[in-house]
Amino acid sequence: MTFLNALLLWSAVHFLGDFAFQNDWMATKKTPSNYNPAKDCAGPWEVLVYHCATYTATFVIATTIMGNVPNPRAVLTIFTTHYVVDACKARRYLVKTIWLDQTLHLLTLVPLILLGWL
């Protein structure tokens, strides 16, 4: 598979995980300003973990469907970088726009593809 084909494939998986499989609760409650300790069962850091786990699971499932064993280093990198970028975005720290957020997520895929981890 060429680099461009791989980038398009994994970008599609990214958008599925980051948008299609992120429910309204995750999208809203991972932001601290939307947290109400009197009403919410999970804090924003915990909700962010749920979102990142769902996002990462999308990559694991896609890899498995393609007949490959998910690379543990890729899984850890995908989860960790998504967590850091989304934490910064949710707190409006350094990552202030959806465009920067998405660019950083997609740029994370490039070295993983080049290393053959995805």
ROLO-173755 format. One record per residue (C-alpha): residue in one letter; residue number from 1; z, y, x. Coordinates in Angstrom, 2 decimals. Each point is the difference from the previous one (the first is absolute). Layout:
BEGIN
+------+------+---------+---------+---------+
| resn | resi |       z |       y |       x |
+------+------+---------+---------+---------+
|    a |  NUM |       Z |       Y |       X |
...
+------+------+---------+---------+---------+
END
This chain:
BEGIN
+------+------+---------+---------+---------+
| resn | resi |       z |       y |       x |
+------+------+---------+---------+---------+
|    m |    1 |    0.00 |    0.00 |    0.00 |
|    t |    2 |   -0.90 |    3.43 |    1.37 |
|    f |    3 |    2.64 |    2.67 |    0.51 |
|    l |    4 |   -1.45 |    2.11 |   -2.83 |
|    n |    5 |    0.01 |   -2.95 |   -2.42 |
|    a |    6 |    3.58 |   -0.82 |    0.96 |
|    l |    7 |    1.07 |    3.63 |   -0.41 |
|    l |    8 |   -1.59 |    0.15 |   -3.46 |
|    l |    9 |    1.59 |   -3.29 |   -1.03 |
|    w |   10 |    3.50 |    0.93 |    1.18 |
|    s |   11 |   -0.36 |    3.51 |   -1.44 |
|    a |   12 |   -0.66 |   -1.57 |   -3.39 |
|    v |   13 |    3.09 |   -2.19 |    0.42 |
|    h |   14 |    1.96 |    3.11 |    0.98 |
|    f |   15 |   -1.03 |    1.87 |   -3.14 |
|    l |   16 |    0.88 |   -3.00 |   -2.18 |
|    g |   17 |    3.45 |   -0.23 |    1.55 |
|    d |   18 |    0.71 |    3.71 |    0.11 |
|    f |   19 |   -1.29 |    0.96 |   -3.44 |
|    a |   20 |   -0.80 |   -2.94 |   -2.29 |
|    f |   21 |    3.16 |   -1.96 |    0.81 |
|    q |   22 |    2.38 |    2.94 |    0.26 |
|    n |   23 |    1.52 |    0.48 |   -3.44 |
|    d |   24 |    1.20 |    3.30 |   -1.43 |
|    w |   25 |    3.63 |   -0.82 |    0.77 |
|    m |   26 |   -0.76 |   -0.48 |    3.71 |
|    a |   27 |   -2.21 |    3.08 |    0.20 |
|    t |   28 |    2.64 |    2.18 |   -1.65 |
|    k |   29 |    3.28 |   -1.39 |    1.25 |
|    k |   30 |   -0.85 |   -0.26 |    3.72 |
|    t |   31 |    0.27 |    3.80 |    0.06 |
|    p |   32 |    3.63 |    1.15 |    0.42 |
|    s |   33 |   -0.38 |    2.98 |   -2.34 |
|    n |   34 |   -0.78 |   -2.46 |   -2.83 |
|    y |   35 |    3.14 |   -2.05 |    0.60 |
|    n |   36 |    2.84 |    0.20 |   -2.48 |
|    p |   37 |    3.01 |   -2.04 |    1.20 |
|    a |   38 |    1.46 |   -0.04 |   -3.51 |
|    k |   39 |   -3.10 |   -1.65 |   -1.49 |
|    d |   40 |   -1.96 |   -1.74 |    2.77 |
|    c |   41 |    0.77 |   -3.53 |    1.15 |
|    a |   42 |   -1.61 |    0.48 |    3.42 |
|    g |   43 |   -0.06 |    2.91 |    2.40 |
|    p |   44 |   -3.17 |    1.47 |    1.50 |
|    w |   45 |    0.31 |   -1.92 |    3.29 |
|    e |   46 |    0.29 |   -3.30 |   -1.89 |
|    v |   47 |   -2.92 |    0.84 |   -2.28 |
|    l |   48 |   -2.06 |    0.83 |    3.08 |
|    v |   49 |    0.77 |   -3.46 |    1.39 |
|    y |   50 |   -1.24 |   -1.57 |   -3.25 |
|    h |   51 |   -3.21 |    2.02 |    0.14 |
|    c |   52 |   -0.63 |   -0.85 |    3.66 |
|    a |   53 |    0.71 |   -3.69 |   -0.65 |
|    t |   54 |   -2.50 |    0.00 |   -2.87 |
|    y |   55 |   -2.54 |    1.89 |    2.12 |
|    t |   56 |    0.43 |   -2.40 |    2.92 |
|    a |   57 |   -0.20 |   -3.03 |   -2.29 |
|    t |   58 |   -3.46 |    1.17 |   -1.02 |
|    f |   59 |   -1.15 |   -0.40 |    3.62 |
|    v |   60 |    1.71 |   -3.38 |    0.34 |
|    i |   61 |   -1.64 |   -1.29 |   -3.18 |
|    a |   62 |   -3.44 |    1.36 |    0.98 |
|    t |   63 |    0.27 |   -1.59 |    3.45 |
|    t |   64 |    1.01 |   -3.32 |   -1.55 |
|    i |   65 |   -2.82 |    0.11 |   -2.57 |
|    m |   66 |   -2.45 |    0.47 |    2.89 |
|    g |   67 |    1.32 |   -3.25 |    1.48 |
|    n |   68 |    2.00 |    1.52 |    2.84 |
|    v |   69 |    3.66 |   -0.09 |    0.92 |
|    p |   70 |    1.53 |    3.51 |   -0.12 |
|    n |   71 |    0.90 |    1.32 |    3.44 |
|    p |   72 |    3.75 |    0.74 |    0.03 |
|    r |   73 |   -0.55 |    3.02 |    2.28 |
|    a |   74 |   -2.55 |    1.42 |   -2.44 |
|    v |   75 |    2.36 |   -0.61 |   -2.93 |
|    l |   76 |    2.87 |    1.77 |    1.80 |
|    t |   77 |   -2.26 |    2.88 |    1.10 |
|    i |   78 |   -1.43 |    0.48 |   -3.50 |
|    f |   79 |    3.44 |    0.01 |   -1.62 |
|    t |   80 |    1.64 |    2.25 |    2.60 |
|    t |   81 |   -2.73 |    2.61 |    0.26 |
|    h |   82 |   -0.37 |    0.18 |   -3.77 |
|    y |   83 |    3.76 |    0.46 |   -0.34 |
|    v |   84 |    0.11 |    2.82 |    2.56 |
|    v |   85 |   -3.03 |    1.86 |   -1.39 |
|    d |   86 |    1.14 |   -0.30 |   -3.62 |
|    a |   87 |    3.57 |    1.00 |    0.88 |
|    c |   88 |   -1.34 |    3.15 |    1.65 |
|    k |   89 |   -2.32 |    0.68 |   -2.94 |
|    a |   90 |    2.71 |   -0.54 |   -2.64 |
|    r |   91 |    2.29 |    2.40 |    1.86 |
|    r |   92 |   -2.76 |    2.51 |    0.77 |
|    y |   93 |    0.78 |   -0.39 |    3.70 |
|    l |   94 |   -3.11 |    0.31 |    2.21 |
|    v |   95 |   -2.19 |   -1.83 |   -2.54 |
|    k |   96 |   -0.47 |    2.54 |   -2.74 |
|    t |   97 |   -3.28 |   -1.01 |   -1.69 |
|    i |   98 |   -1.43 |   -3.15 |   -1.48 |
|    w |   99 |   -3.01 |    0.41 |    2.29 |
|    l |  100 |    2.09 |   -0.13 |    3.15 |
|    d |  101 |    2.00 |   -2.90 |   -1.44 |
|    q |  102 |   -3.15 |   -2.00 |   -0.69 |
|    t |  103 |   -1.60 |    0.91 |    3.32 |
|    l |  104 |    3.05 |   -1.24 |    1.90 |
|    h |  105 |    0.05 |   -3.25 |   -1.97 |
|    l |  106 |   -3.70 |   -0.62 |    0.65 |
|    l |  107 |    0.31 |    0.90 |    3.68 |
|    t |  108 |    2.70 |   -2.66 |    0.27 |
|    l |  109 |   -2.62 |   -2.60 |   -0.86 |
|    v |  110 |   -2.33 |    0.92 |    2.89 |
|    p |  111 |    2.07 |   -1.42 |    2.89 |
|    l |  112 |    0.97 |   -3.04 |   -2.08 |
|    i |  113 |   -3.69 |   -0.77 |   -0.53 |
|    l |  114 |   -0.90 |    0.70 |    3.64 |
|    l |  115 |    2.81 |   -2.29 |    1.19 |
|    g |  116 |   -1.23 |   -2.73 |   -2.32 |
|    w |  117 |    3.30 |   -0.04 |   -1.91 |
|    l |  118 |   -1.83 |    0.64 |   -3.27 |
+------+------+---------+---------+---------+
END
